[in-house]
Amino acid sequence: MKHIVKILSLLVAISAFWIGLLQAAIIPRSHTWLLPIYFVVSLGCYGLLMVGIGLMQFPTCPQEAVLLQKDIAEAKDFFKHKGVDVGSN
């Protein structure tokens, strides 16, 4: 719930800033109407950056990989006994 409040307050602040720029005419009106597009593009770039950083820092877990392979073999045996074709691998 706290995250939703944070996002909504950020959107309200950005909207207030945008409306203020529109009313004050500090920035030309043609540029001010593009601010939401710039915001969405910036948000997309930030998201891609966070995904990239997350992928670069993704830990490798060899112990978990071995456990996963054991679970897969166990599931294949279970389904073979139930009569389900699970492939040759």
Summary of the structure (lengths in Angstrom):
residues: 89
radius of gyration: 25.5
end to end distance: 45.5
largest distance: 74.4
contacts: 152
relative contact order: 0.05
helix: 78%
strand: 0%
